Amino acid sequence: MLNALKNGTWILVADGARALLIRNEGSATKPRFALIRRYDQENPATREQGTDRPGRTNDSTTHKSAMENTDWHQIAEDRFVHEIAQILSTAFHRHEYDSLIIAAPPTALGEMRKSLPDQIRDRVLTEINKDLTHMPLQELEEVIPKHLA
């Protein structure tokens, strides 16, 4: 699987608020990552985005039920992941890459799977179920190949 990291392979390192789009400009045995673009989103906690109390509902009897709070923070994270998936889709249709590695925490990885079209999911060589967004490129050059071995 280490040969998956060939020259030109794109690597997406993302979470719900940050994404690094990287290209391997080295080889499978000596990767050299180059940052294509960094995406950031300001996403305050839900408590800072909405102050309304959760709604209540009445059924046909005298029972009342509280509705679940809206998690505005998670909604913004999901929207961000969908936007990154759209960027990947556009780049794929422009023939900018032909293979992809995705590293993201579980929630973002799940949303990414749902957001990517089948033709791109077929090009995903591997998924790394970790948040690596805070690592510098030099560390990623060491960490990502270890997950492919």
C-alpha positions in Angstrom: 0.0 0.0 0.0 3.0 2.3 0.4 3.2 2.7 -3.3 -0.2 4.4 -3.0 1.8 7.5 -2.1 3.2 8.0 -5.6 4.1 11.3 -7.1 1.0 13.5 -7.7 -1.1 11.8 -5.1 -3.3 14.3 -3.3 -3.8 14.1 0.4 -6.7 15.8 2.2 -6.0 16.4 5.9 -9.2 17.8 7.4 -11.5 18.2 10.3 -14.7 20.2 10.6 -13.0 23.6 10.6 -9.7 23.2 8.8 -8.5 21.4 5.7 -5.1 21.1 4.1 -5.0 20.0 0.5 -1.5 18.5 -0.2 0.2 17.0 -3.2 3.1 14.5 -2.9 5.9 15.9 -5.1 8.3 13.3 -4.1 8.2 9.5 -4.5 6.5 6.7 -2.7 9.7 6.0 -0.7 10.7 9.6 -0.2 7.5 11.7 0.0 7.8 15.5 -0.2 4.5 17.2 0.5 3.6 20.6 -1.0 0.7 22.5 0.3 -1.8 23.2 -2.5 -4.2 25.2 -0.3 -5.3 25.7 3.3 -9.0 26.2 4.1 -10.2 27.6 7.4 -13.6 28.3 8.8 -14.4 30.3 11.9 -17.0 28.2 13.8 -17.8 29.3 17.3 -19.4 26.9 19.8 -23.2 26.4 19.5 -23.8 28.3 22.7 -22.3 31.4 21.0 -24.3 30.9 17.8 -27.8 30.5 19.1 -29.5 31.5 22.3 -33.0 30.2 21.8 -34.4 27.6 24.1 -35.3 24.3 22.4 -38.8 24.2 21.1 -41.6 22.2 22.6 -44.3 20.1 21.0 -47.8 19.0 22.0 -49.3 15.7 20.9 -53.0 15.2 20.7 -53.1 14.5 24.5 -51.9 16.7 27.3 -48.3 15.6 27.0 -45.6 18.0 26.1 -42.1 17.1 24.9 -39.0 19.2 24.5 -37.4 19.2 21.1 -33.6 18.5 20.7 -31.3 21.5 20.7 -30.0 22.5 17.3 -26.2 21.9 17.1 -25.2 24.9 15.0 -21.5 24.1 15.5 -22.0 20.6 14.0 -24.1 22.0 11.2 -21.4 24.4 10.3 -18.7 21.6 10.4 -20.8 19.4 8.1 -21.3 22.3 5.7 -17.6 22.9 5.6 -16.9 19.2 4.9 -19.4 19.3 2.0 -17.7 22.4 0.6 -14.3 20.6 0.7 -15.9 17.6 -1.1 -17.2 20.0 -3.8 -13.7 21.4 -4.2 -12.3 17.9 -4.6 -15.0 17.0 -7.1 -14.2 20.1 -9.2 -10.5 19.4 -9.2 -11.1 15.8 -10.1 -13.2 16.8 -13.1 -10.4 19.1 -14.2 -8.0 16.1 -14.1 -5.8 17.7 -11.4 -5.4 14.4 -9.5 -6.2 10.8 -10.0 -5.7 9.3 -6.5 -6.5 10.7 -3.0 -5.7 9.9 0.6 -8.0 11.3 3.3 -7.1 11.9 6.9 -9.9 13.1 9.1 -11.5 12.4 12.5 -14.5 10.0 12.5 -17.3 12.5 12.2 -15.7 14.5 9.4 -14.6 11.3 7.6 -18.2 10.1 7.7 -19.5 13.3 6.2 -16.8 13.3 3.6 -17.8 9.7 2.6 -21.4 10.9 2.2 -20.4 14.0 0.2 -18.0 12.6 -2.3 -19.4 11.2 -5.6 -18.8 7.5 -6.3 -16.2 8.2 -9.0 -14.1 10.1 -6.5 -14.7 7.6 -3.6 -13.3 4.9 -6.0 -10.1 7.0 -6.3 -9.6 7.2 -2.5 -6.6 4.9 -1.8 -7.0 4.9 2.0 -8.6 6.8 4.8 -6.8 7.7 8.0 -9.2 8.0 10.9 -7.3 10.7 12.8 -7.2 14.4 13.2 -3.8 15.5 11.8 -4.7 19.1 10.9 -2.3 20.6 13.5 0.8 18.8 12.2 3.3 20.7 10.0 4.0 19.3 6.6 7.3 17.7 7.6 5.6 15.7 10.3 2.8 14.6 7.9 5.5 13.3 5.5 6.5 10.9 8.3 3.1 10.1 9.8 1.1 9.4 6.6 3.4 6.8 5.1 3.3 4.9 8.4 -0.5 4.5 8.0 0.0 3.1 4.5 2.6 0.5 5.5 
